[in-house]
Amino acid sequence: MSNPTRRNVSSGTHWEELAGYSRAVRIGNTIHVSGTTATDEHGNLVGGDDASAQARYAIQKIERAIHALGGTLQDVVRTRVYVSHIHHWEQVARIHGEFFAGIRPANTLVEARLVGPEYLVEIEAEAIVMSNA
């Protein structure tokens, strides 16, 4: 029996190179997406001090990583959301709902200290791709 093929994808942020990780990894039909902030490929924060805008960008970045590995947001079965200040939970949850209301993955949202004070939200995801992509 052979091992499933491992595929990695990067979003190009300096954090991935610095810490030695991938934005997402696919093994078999499972995709694991690392904690994702609203950082673009040039290292710039997207969304400023708007938690909703940061959440939207992070989910779009997650979506791009999942697509690069042959999946879609429809394949997401689990998300974990970290907010730097609990008072942001509802606005971040609303953005999560915009993307996942029809999918309804298992979800956790907690307050956590993130990599810098400018980061208001970080999101990770797991997907199981049911197609042969």
CNS distance restraints for C-alpha pairs under 8 A (distance, minus, plus):
assign (resid   4 and name CA) (resid  27 and name CA) 5.95 0.50 0.50
assign (resid   4 and name CA) (resid  28 and name CA) 5.06 0.50 0.50
assign (resid   5 and name CA) (resid  26 and name CA) 7.99 0.50 0.50
assign (resid   5 and name CA) (resid  27 and name CA) 5.83 0.50 0.50
assign (resid   5 and name CA) (resid  28 and name CA) 6.28 0.50 0.50
assign (resid   6 and name CA) (resid  25 and name CA) 7.01 0.50 0.50
assign (resid   6 and name CA) (resid  26 and name CA) 5.70 0.50 0.50
assign (resid   6 and name CA) (resid  27 and name CA) 4.68 0.50 0.50
assign (resid   6 and name CA) (resid  28 and name CA) 7.23 0.50 0.50
assign (resid   7 and name CA) (resid  25 and name CA) 5.71 0.50 0.50
assign (resid   7 and name CA) (resid  26 and name CA) 5.11 0.50 0.50
assign (resid   7 and name CA) (resid  27 and name CA) 6.59 0.50 0.50
assign (resid   7 and name CA) (resid  69 and name CA) 7.32 0.50 0.50
assign (resid   8 and name CA) (resid  22 and name CA) 6.14 0.50 0.50
assign (resid   8 and name CA) (resid  23 and name CA) 7.57 0.50 0.50
assign (resid   8 and name CA) (resid  24 and name CA) 5.85 0.50 0.50
assign (resid   8 and name CA) (resid  25 and name CA) 4.50 0.50 0.50
assign (resid   8 and name CA) (resid  26 and name CA) 6.38 0.50 0.50
assign (resid   8 and name CA) (resid  69 and name CA) 7.87 0.50 0.50
assign (resid   9 and name CA) (resid  22 and name CA) 5.96 0.50 0.50
assign (resid   9 and name CA) (resid  23 and name CA) 5.82 0.50 0.50
assign (resid   9 and name CA) (resid  24 and name CA) 5.39 0.50 0.50
assign (resid   9 and name CA) (resid  25 and name CA) 6.47 0.50 0.50
assign (resid   9 and name CA) (resid  65 and name CA) 6.56 0.50 0.50
assign (resid   9 and name CA) (resid  68 and name CA) 7.05 0.50 0.50
assign (resid   9 and name CA) (resid  69 and name CA) 7.30 0.50 0.50
assign (resid  10 and name CA) (resid  16 and name CA) 7.33 0.50 0.50
assign (resid  10 and name CA) (resid  22 and name CA) 5.33 0.50 0.50
assign (resid  10 and name CA) (resid  23 and name CA) 4.87 0.50 0.50
assign (resid  10 and name CA) (resid  24 and name CA) 6.88 0.50 0.50
assign (resid  10 and name CA) (resid  65 and name CA) 7.57 0.50 0.50
assign (resid  11 and name CA) (resid  23 and name CA) 6.00 0.50 0.50
assign (resid  11 and name CA) (resid  41 and name CA) 6.28 0.50 0.50
assign (resid  11 and name CA) (resid  61 and name CA) 7.84 0.50 0.50
assign (resid  11 and name CA) (resid  65 and name CA) 7.30 0.50 0.50
assign (resid  12 and name CA) (resid  16 and name CA) 7.16 0.50 0.50
assign (resid  12 and name CA) (resid  41 and name CA) 4.92 0.50 0.50
assign (resid  12 and name CA) (resid  42 and name CA) 7.63 0.50 0.50
assign (resid  13 and name CA) (resid  17 and name CA) 7.46 0.50 0.50
assign (resid  13 and name CA) (resid  39 and name CA) 7.19 0.50 0.50
assign (resid  13 and name CA) (resid  40 and name CA) 6.72 0.50 0.50
assign (resid  13 and name CA) (resid  41 and name CA) 4.83 0.50 0.50
assign (resid  13 and name CA) (resid  42 and name CA) 6.50 0.50 0.50
assign (resid  13 and name CA) (resid  43 and name CA) 5.75 0.50 0.50
assign (resid  14 and name CA) (resid  18 and name CA) 6.05 0.50 0.50
assign (resid  14 and name CA) (resid  41 and name CA) 7.88 0.50 0.50
assign (resid  14 and name CA) (resid  42 and name CA) 7.95 0.50 0.50
assign (resid  14 and name CA) (resid  43 and name CA) 6.60 0.50 0.50
assign (resid  15 and name CA) (resid  19 and name CA) 5.86 0.50 0.50
assign (resid  15 and name CA) (resid  20 and name CA) 7.92 0.50 0.50
assign (resid  16 and name CA) (resid  20 and name CA) 5.52 0.50 0.50
assign (resid  16 and name CA) (resid  21 and name CA) 5.03 0.50 0.50
assign (resid  16 and name CA) (resid  22 and name CA) 5.95 0.50 0.50
assign (resid  16 and name CA) (resid  23 and name CA) 7.10 0.50 0.50
assign (resid  17 and name CA) (resid  21 and name CA) 6.84 0.50 0.50
assign (resid  22 and name CA) (resid  34 and name CA) 7.13 0.50 0.50
assign (resid  23 and name CA) (resid  33 and name CA) 5.87 0.50 0.50
assign (resid  23 and name CA) (resid  34 and name CA) 5.34 0.50 0.50
assign (resid  23 and name CA) (resid  35 and name CA) 7.94 0.50 0.50
assign (resid  23 and name CA) (resid  36 and name CA) 7.63 0.50 0.50
assign (resid  23 and name CA) (resid  65 and name CA) 6.88 0.50 0.50
assign (resid  24 and name CA) (resid  31 and name CA) 6.71 0.50 0.50
assign (resid  24 and name CA) (resid  32 and name CA) 5.48 0.50 0.50
assign (resid  24 and name CA) (resid  33 and name CA) 4.22 0.50 0.50
assign (resid  24 and name CA) (resid  34 and name CA) 5.89 0.50 0.50
assign (resid  24 and name CA) (resid  65 and name CA) 6.21 0.50 0.50
assign (resid  24 and name CA) (resid  66 and name CA) 7.33 0.50 0.50
assign (resid  25 and name CA) (resid  31 and name CA) 5.59 0.50 0.50
assign (resid  25 and name CA) (resid  32 and name CA) 5.37 0.50 0.50
assign (resid  25 and name CA) (resid  33 and name CA) 6.63 0.50 0.50
assign (resid  25 and name CA) (resid  69 and name CA) 7.93 0.50 0.50
assign (resid  26 and name CA) (resid  30 and name CA) 5.56 0.50 0.50
assign (resid  26 and name CA) (resid  31 and name CA) 4.30 0.50 0.50
assign (resid  26 and name CA) (resid  32 and name CA) 6.48 0.50 0.50
assign (resid  26 and name CA) (resid  69 and name CA) 6.58 0.50 0.50
assign (resid  27 and name CA) (resid  31 and name CA) 6.63 0.50 0.50
assign (resid  29 and name CA) (resid 128 and name CA) 5.52 0.50 0.50
assign (resid  29 and name CA) (resid 129 and name CA) 5.00 0.50 0.50
assign (resid  29 and name CA) (resid 130 and name CA) 6.85 0.50 0.50
assign (resid  30 and name CA) (resid 126 and name CA) 7.29 0.50 0.50
assign (resid  30 and name CA) (resid 127 and name CA) 5.75 0.50 0.50
assign (resid  30 and name CA) (resid 128 and name CA) 4.54 0.50 0.50
assign (resid  30 and name CA) (resid 129 and name CA) 6.26 0.50 0.50
assign (resid  31 and name CA) (resid  66 and name CA) 7.08 0.50 0.50
assign (resid  31 and name CA) (resid  69 and name CA) 7.61 0.50 0.50
assign (resid  31 and name CA) (resid 126 and name CA) 5.62 0.50 0.50
assign (resid  31 and name CA) (resid 127 and name CA) 4.98 0.50 0.50
assign (resid  31 and name CA) (resid 128 and name CA) 6.25 0.50 0.50
assign (resid  31 and name CA) (resid 129 and name CA) 7.62 0.50 0.50
assign (resid  32 and name CA) (resid 124 and name CA) 7.98 0.50 0.50
assign (resid  32 and name CA) (resid 125 and name CA) 6.19 0.50 0.50
assign (resid  32 and name CA) (resid 126 and name CA) 4.64 0.50 0.50
assign (resid  32 and name CA) (resid 127 and name CA) 6.58 0.50 0.50
assign (resid  33 and name CA) (resid  62 and name CA) 6.81 0.50 0.50
assign (resid  33 and name CA) (resid  65 and name CA) 7.51 0.50 0.50
assign (resid  33 and name CA) (resid  66 and name CA) 7.66 0.50 0.50
assign (resid  33 and name CA) (resid 124 and name CA) 5.55 0.50 0.50
assign (resid  33 and name CA) (resid 125 and name CA) 5.04 0.50 0.50
assign (resid  33 and name CA) (resid 126 and name CA) 6.02 0.50 0.50
assign (resid  34 and name CA) (resid 123 and name CA) 7.86 0.50 0.50
assign (resid  34 and name CA) (resid 124 and name CA) 5.29 0.50 0.50
assign (resid  34 and name CA) (resid 125 and name CA) 7.09 0.50 0.50
assign (resid  35 and name CA) (resid 122 and name CA) 5.78 0.50 0.50
assign (resid  35 and name CA) (resid 123 and name CA) 5.11 0.50 0.50
assign (resid  35 and name CA) (resid 124 and name CA) 4.31 0.50 0.50
assign (resid  35 and name CA) (resid 125 and name CA) 7.74 0.50 0.50
assign (resid  36 and name CA) (resid  58 and name CA) 5.69 0.50 0.50
assign (resid  36 and name CA) (resid  59 and name CA) 7.92 0.50 0.50
assign (resid  36 and name CA) (resid  61 and name CA) 7.48 0.50 0.50
assign (resid  36 and name CA) (resid  62 and name CA) 6.99 0.50 0.50
assign (resid  36 and name CA) (resid 122 and name CA) 5.16 0.50 0.50
assign (resid  36 and name CA) (resid 123 and name CA) 5.05 0.50 0.50
assign (resid  36 and name CA) (resid 124 and name CA) 5.93 0.50 0.50
assign (resid  37 and name CA) (resid  54 and name CA) 7.21 0.50 0.50
assign (resid  37 and name CA) (resid  55 and name CA) 7.77 0.50 0.50
assign (resid  37 and name CA) (resid  57 and name CA) 7.87 0.50 0.50
assign (resid  37 and name CA) (resid  58 and name CA) 5.27 0.50 0.50
assign (resid  37 and name CA) (resid 119 and name CA) 7.11 0.50 0.50
assign (resid  37 and name CA) (resid 121 and name CA) 6.37 0.50 0.50
assign (resid  37 and name CA) (resid 122 and name CA) 4.70 0.50 0.50
assign (resid  37 and name CA) (resid 123 and name CA) 6.71 0.50 0.50
assign (resid  38 and name CA) (resid  45 and name CA) 5.70 0.50 0.50
assign (resid  38 and name CA) (resid  46 and name CA) 5.18 0.50 0.50
assign (resid  38 and name CA) (resid  47 and name CA) 7.07 0.50 0.50
assign (resid  38 and name CA) (resid  54 and name CA) 5.07 0.50 0.50
assign (resid  38 and name CA) (resid  55 and name CA) 7.05 0.50 0.50
assign (resid  38 and name CA) (resid  57 and name CA) 5.43 0.50 0.50
assign (resid  38 and name CA) (resid  58 and name CA) 4.90 0.50 0.50
assign (resid  38 and name CA) (resid  61 and name CA) 7.94 0.50 0.50
assign (resid  38 and name CA) (resid 119 and name CA) 7.62 0.50 0.50
assign (resid  38 and name CA) (resid 121 and name CA) 7.82 0.50 0.50
assign (resid  38 and name CA) (resid 122 and name CA) 7.70 0.50 0.50
assign (resid  39 and name CA) (resid  43 and name CA) 5.59 0.50 0.50
assign (resid  39 and name CA) (resid  44 and name CA) 5.37 0.50 0.50
assign (resid  39 and name CA) (resid  45 and name CA) 4.61 0.50 0.50
assign (resid  39 and name CA) (resid  46 and name CA) 5.89 0.50 0.50
assign (resid  39 and name CA) (resid  58 and name CA) 7.84 0.50 0.50
assign (resid  40 and name CA) (resid  44 and name CA) 5.37 0.50 0.50
assign (resid  40 and name CA) (resid  45 and name CA) 6.50 0.50 0.50
assign (resid  40 and name CA) (resid  46 and name CA) 6.73 0.50 0.50
assign (resid  45 and name CA) (resid 118 and name CA) 7.95 0.50 0.50
assign (resid  45 and name CA) (resid 119 and name CA) 7.88 0.50 0.50
assign (resid  46 and name CA) (resid  53 and name CA) 7.43 0.50 0.50
assign (resid  46 and name CA) (resid  54 and name CA) 6.17 0.50 0.50
assign (resid  46 and name CA) (resid  57 and name CA) 7.01 0.50 0.50
assign (resid  47 and name CA) (resid  51 and name CA) 7.26 0.50 0.50
assign (resid  47 and name CA) (resid  52 and name CA) 7.85 0.50 0.50
assign (resid  47 and name CA) (resid  53 and name CA) 4.74 0.50 0.50
assign (resid  47 and name CA) (resid  54 and name CA) 4.84 0.50 0.50
assign (resid  47 and name CA) (resid  57 and name CA) 7.62 0.50 0.50
assign (resid  48 and name CA) (resid  53 and name CA) 7.81 0.50 0.50
assign (resid  48 and name CA) (resid  54 and name CA) 7.36 0.50 0.50
assign (resid  48 and name CA) (resid 118 and name CA) 7.37 0.50 0.50
assign (resid  49 and name CA) (resid 118 and name CA) 6.97 0.50 0.50
assign (resid  49 and name CA) (resid 120 and name CA) 7.47 0.50 0.50
assign (resid  50 and name CA) (resid  54 and name CA) 6.31 0.50 0.50
assign (resid  50 and name CA) (resid 120 and name CA) 7.93 0.50 0.50
assign (resid  51 and name CA) (resid  55 and name CA) 6.04 0.50 0.50
assign (resid  51 and name CA) (resid  88 and name CA) 6.49 0.50 0.50
assign (resid  51 and name CA) (resid  91 and name CA) 6.95 0.50 0.50
assign (resid  51 and name CA) (resid  92 and name CA) 6.30 0.50 0.50
assign (resid  51 and name CA) (resid 120 and name CA) 5.67 0.50 0.50
assign (resid  51 and name CA) (resid 121 and name CA) 6.59 0.50 0.50
assign (resid  52 and name CA) (resid  56 and name CA) 6.12 0.50 0.50
assign (resid  52 and name CA) (resid  91 and name CA) 5.70 0.50 0.50
assign (resid  52 and name CA) (resid  92 and name CA) 5.36 0.50 0.50
assign (resid  52 and name CA) (resid  95 and name CA) 6.31 0.50 0.50
assign (resid  53 and name CA) (resid  57 and name CA) 6.23 0.50 0.50
assign (resid  54 and name CA) (resid  58 and name CA) 6.12 0.50 0.50
assign (resid  54 and name CA) (resid 120 and name CA) 7.13 0.50 0.50
assign (resid  54 and name CA) (resid 121 and name CA) 6.56 0.50 0.50
assign (resid  55 and name CA) (resid  59 and name CA) 6.19 0.50 0.50
assign (resid  55 and name CA) (resid  92 and name CA) 5.94 0.50 0.50
assign (resid  55 and name CA) (resid  95 and name CA) 6.55 0.50 0.50
assign (resid  55 and name CA) (resid  96 and name CA) 7.48 0.50 0.50
assign (resid  55 and name CA) (resid 121 and name CA) 6.15 0.50 0.50
assign (resid  55 and name CA) (resid 122 and name CA) 7.44 0.50 0.50
assign (resid  55 and name CA) (resid 123 and name CA) 7.73 0.50 0.50
assign (resid  56 and name CA) (resid  60 and name CA) 6.20 0.50 0.50
assign (resid  56 and name CA) (resid  95 and name CA) 6.17 0.50 0.50
assign (resid  56 and name CA) (resid  96 and name CA) 7.75 0.50 0.50
assign (resid  57 and name CA) (resid  61 and name CA) 6.07 0.50 0.50
assign (resid  58 and name CA) (resid  62 and name CA) 6.17 0.50 0.50
assign (resid  58 and name CA) (resid 122 and name CA) 7.14 0.50 0.50
assign (resid  58 and name CA) (resid 123 and name CA) 6.72 0.50 0.50
assign (resid  59 and name CA) (resid  63 and name CA) 6.05 0.50 0.50
assign (resid  59 and name CA) (resid  96 and name CA) 7.75 0.50 0.50
assign (resid  59 and name CA) (resid  99 and name CA) 7.88 0.50 0.50
assign (resid  59 and name CA) (resid 123 and name CA) 7.31 0.50 0.50
assign (resid  60 and name CA) (resid  64 and name CA) 6.26 0.50 0.50
assign (resid  61 and name CA) (resid  65 and name CA) 6.37 0.50 0.50
assign (resid  62 and name CA) (resid  66 and name CA) 6.21 0.50 0.50
assign (resid  62 and name CA) (resid 124 and name CA) 7.76 0.50 0.50
assign (resid  62 and name CA) (resid 125 and name CA) 7.49 0.50 0.50
assign (resid  63 and name CA) (resid  67 and name CA) 6.09 0.50 0.50
assign (resid  63 and name CA) (resid  72 and name CA) 6.73 0.50 0.50
assign (resid  63 and name CA) (resid  73 and name CA) 6.09 0.50 0.50
assign (resid  64 and name CA) (resid  68 and name CA) 6.12 0.50 0.50
assign (resid  65 and name CA) (resid  69 and name CA) 6.54 0.50 0.50
assign (resid  66 and name CA) (resid  70 and name CA) 6.47 0.50 0.50
assign (resid  66 and name CA) (resid  71 and name CA) 5.11 0.50 0.50
assign (resid  66 and name CA) (resid  72 and name CA) 5.93 0.50 0.50
assign (resid  66 and name CA) (resid  73 and name CA) 7.27 0.50 0.50
assign (resid  66 and name CA) (resid 127 and name CA) 7.90 0.50 0.50
assign (resid  67 and name CA) (resid  71 and name CA) 4.89 0.50 0.50
assign (resid  67 and name CA) (resid  72 and name CA) 5.55 0.50 0.50
assign (resid  70 and name CA) (resid 129 and name CA) 7.72 0.50 0.50
assign (resid  70 and name CA) (resid 133 and name CA) 5.10 0.50 0.50
assign (resid  71 and name CA) (resid  75 and name CA) 6.35 0.50 0.50
assign (resid  71 and name CA) (resid 127 and name CA) 7.68 0.50 0.50
assign (resid  71 and name CA) (resid 129 and name CA) 5.72 0.50 0.50
assign (resid  71 and name CA) (resid 133 and name CA) 7.20 0.50 0.50
assign (resid  72 and name CA) (resid  76 and name CA) 7.42 0.50 0.50
assign (resid  72 and name CA) (resid 129 and name CA) 7.89 0.50 0.50
assign (resid  73 and name CA) (resid 100 and name CA) 7.77 0.50 0.50
assign (resid  73 and name CA) (resid 103 and name CA) 7.92 0.50 0.50
assign (resid  73 and name CA) (resid 127 and name CA) 7.77 0.50 0.50
assign (resid  74 and name CA) (resid 103 and name CA) 5.94 0.50 0.50
assign (resid  75 and name CA) (resid 127 and name CA) 4.98 0.50 0.50
assign (resid  75 and name CA) (resid 128 and name CA) 5.35 0.50 0.50
assign (resid  75 and name CA) (resid 129 and name CA) 5.42 0.50 0.50
assign (resid  75 and name CA) (resid 130 and name CA) 7.37 0.50 0.50
assign (resid  76 and name CA) (resid 103 and name CA) 7.55 0.50 0.50
assign (resid  76 and name CA) (resid 105 and name CA) 6.20 0.50 0.50
assign (resid  76 and name CA) (resid 125 and name CA) 6.77 0.50 0.50
assign (resid  76 and name CA) (resid 126 and name CA) 5.66 0.50 0.50
assign (resid  76 and name CA) (resid 127 and name CA) 3.92 0.50 0.50
assign (resid  76 and name CA) (resid 128 and name CA) 6.43 0.50 0.50
assign (resid  77 and name CA) (resid 104 and name CA) 7.74 0.50 0.50
assign (resid  77 and name CA) (resid 105 and name CA) 4.44 0.50 0.50
assign (resid  77 and name CA) (resid 106 and name CA) 6.04 0.50 0.50
assign (resid  77 and name CA) (resid 125 and name CA) 7.72 0.50 0.50
assign (resid  77 and name CA) (resid 126 and name CA) 5.92 0.50 0.50
assign (resid  77 and name CA) (resid 127 and name CA) 5.30 0.50 0.50
assign (resid  77 and name CA) (resid 128 and name CA) 6.78 0.50 0.50
assign (resid  78 and name CA) (resid 105 and name CA) 4.98 0.50 0.50
assign (resid  78 and name CA) (resid 106 and name CA) 4.62 0.50 0.50
assign (resid  78 and name CA) (resid 107 and name CA) 5.69 0.50 0.50
assign (resid  78 and name CA) (resid 125 and name CA) 5.57 0.50 0.50
assign (resid  78 and name CA) (resid 126 and name CA) 5.12 0.50 0.50
assign (resid  78 and name CA) (resid 127 and name CA) 6.91 0.50 0.50
assign (resid  79 and name CA) (resid 105 and name CA) 6.68 0.50 0.50
assign (resid  79 and name CA) (resid 106 and name CA) 6.34 0.50 0.50
assign (resid  79 and name CA) (resid 107 and name CA) 4.82 0.50 0.50
assign (resid  79 and name CA) (resid 108 and name CA) 6.59 0.50 0.50
assign (resid  79 and name CA) (resid 123 and name CA) 6.94 0.50 0.50
assign (resid  79 and name CA) (resid 124 and name CA) 5.60 0.50 0.50
assign (resid  79 and name CA) (resid 125 and name CA) 4.35 0.50 0.50
assign (resid  79 and name CA) (resid 126 and name CA) 6.47 0.50 0.50
assign (resid  80 and name CA) (resid 107 and name CA) 5.61 0.50 0.50
assign (resid  80 and name CA) (resid 108 and name CA) 4.81 0.50 0.50
assign (resid  80 and name CA) (resid 109 and name CA) 5.96 0.50 0.50
assign (resid  80 and name CA) (resid 123 and name CA) 5.63 0.50 0.50
assign (resid  80 and name CA) (resid 124 and name CA) 5.23 0.50 0.50
assign (resid  80 and name CA) (resid 125 and name CA) 6.42 0.50 0.50
assign (resid  81 and name CA) (resid 107 and name CA) 7.57 0.50 0.50
assign (resid  81 and name CA) (resid 108 and name CA) 6.03 0.50 0.50
assign (resid  81 and name CA) (resid 109 and name CA) 4.52 0.50 0.50
assign (resid  81 and name CA) (resid 110 and name CA) 6.41 0.50 0.50
assign (resid  81 and name CA) (resid 121 and name CA) 7.07 0.50 0.50
assign (resid  81 and name CA) (resid 122 and name CA) 5.93 0.50 0.50
assign (resid  81 and name CA) (resid 123 and name CA) 4.54 0.50 0.50
assign (resid  81 and name CA) (resid 124 and name CA) 6.66 0.50 0.50
assign (resid  82 and name CA) (resid 109 and name CA) 5.73 0.50 0.50
assign (resid  82 and name CA) (resid 110 and name CA) 5.08 0.50 0.50
assign (resid  82 and name CA) (resid 111 and name CA) 5.57 0.50 0.50
assign (resid  82 and name CA) (resid 112 and name CA) 5.77 0.50 0.50
assign (resid  82 and name CA) (resid 114 and name CA) 7.92 0.50 0.50
assign (resid  82 and name CA) (resid 121 and name CA) 5.53 0.50 0.50
assign (resid  82 and name CA) (resid 122 and name CA) 5.10 0.50 0.50
assign (resid  82 and name CA) (resid 123 and name CA) 6.20 0.50 0.50
assign (resid  83 and name CA) (resid  88 and name CA) 6.68 0.50 0.50
assign (resid  83 and name CA) (resid  89 and name CA) 6.66 0.50 0.50
assign (resid  83 and name CA) (resid 109 and name CA) 7.44 0.50 0.50
assign (resid  83 and name CA) (resid 110 and name CA) 6.28 0.50 0.50
assign (resid  83 and name CA) (resid 111 and name CA) 4.82 0.50 0.50
assign (resid  83 and name CA) (resid 112 and name CA) 5.90 0.50 0.50
assign (resid  83 and name CA) (resid 113 and name CA) 7.85 0.50 0.50
assign (resid  83 and name CA) (resid 114 and name CA) 7.79 0.50 0.50
assign (resid  83 and name CA) (resid 120 and name CA) 5.56 0.50 0.50
assign (resid  83 and name CA) (resid 121 and name CA) 4.46 0.50 0.50
assign (resid  83 and name CA) (resid 122 and name CA) 6.58 0.50 0.50
assign (resid  84 and name CA) (resid  88 and name CA) 7.91 0.50 0.50
assign (resid  84 and name CA) (resid 111 and name CA) 5.54 0.50 0.50
assign (resid  84 and name CA) (resid 112 and name CA) 5.22 0.50 0.50
assign (resid  84 and name CA) (resid 113 and name CA) 5.47 0.50 0.50
assign (resid  84 and name CA) (resid 114 and name CA) 6.08 0.50 0.50
assign (resid  84 and name CA) (resid 117 and name CA) 7.80 0.50 0.50
assign (resid  84 and name CA) (resid 119 and name CA) 7.12 0.50 0.50
assign (resid  84 and name CA) (resid 120 and name CA) 5.01 0.50 0.50
assign (resid  84 and name CA) (resid 121 and name CA) 6.25 0.50 0.50
assign (resid  85 and name CA) (resid  89 and name CA) 7.65 0.50 0.50
assign (resid  85 and name CA) (resid 111 and name CA) 6.01 0.50 0.50
assign (resid  85 and name CA) (resid 112 and name CA) 7.54 0.50 0.50
assign (resid  85 and name CA) (resid 120 and name CA) 7.04 0.50 0.50
assign (resid  86 and name CA) (resid 110 and name CA) 7.50 0.50 0.50
assign (resid  86 and name CA) (resid 111 and name CA) 5.43 0.50 0.50
assign (resid  88 and name CA) (resid  92 and name CA) 6.20 0.50 0.50
assign (resid  88 and name CA) (resid 120 and name CA) 7.84 0.50 0.50
assign (resid  89 and name CA) (resid  93 and name CA) 5.90 0.50 0.50
assign (resid  89 and name CA) (resid 109 and name CA) 7.52 0.50 0.50
assign (resid  90 and name CA) (resid  94 and name CA) 6.11 0.50 0.50
assign (resid  91 and name CA) (resid  95 and name CA) 6.59 0.50 0.50
assign (resid  92 and name CA) (resid  96 and name CA) 6.29 0.50 0.50
assign (resid  92 and name CA) (resid 121 and name CA) 7.74 0.50 0.50
assign (resid  93 and name CA) (resid  97 and name CA) 6.10 0.50 0.50
assign (resid  94 and name CA) (resid  98 and name CA) 6.33 0.50 0.50
assign (resid  95 and name CA) (resid  99 and name CA) 6.72 0.50 0.50
assign (resid  96 and name CA) (resid 100 and name CA) 5.92 0.50 0.50
assign (resid  96 and name CA) (resid 101 and name CA) 7.71 0.50 0.50
assign (resid  97 and name CA) (resid 101 and name CA) 4.72 0.50 0.50
assign (resid 100 and name CA) (resid 104 and name CA) 5.49 0.50 0.50
assign (resid 100 and name CA) (resid 105 and name CA) 7.11 0.50 0.50
assign (resid 114 and name CA) (resid 119 and name CA) 6.38 0.50 0.50
assign (resid 114 and name CA) (resid 120 and name CA) 7.51 0.50 0.50
assign (resid 114 and name CA) (resid 121 and name CA) 7.70 0.50 0.50
assign (resid 114 and name CA) (resid 122 and name CA) 7.54 0.50 0.50
assign (resid 115 and name CA) (resid 119 and name CA) 6.90 0.50 0.50
assign (resid 129 and name CA) (resid 133 and name CA) 7.73 0.50 0.50
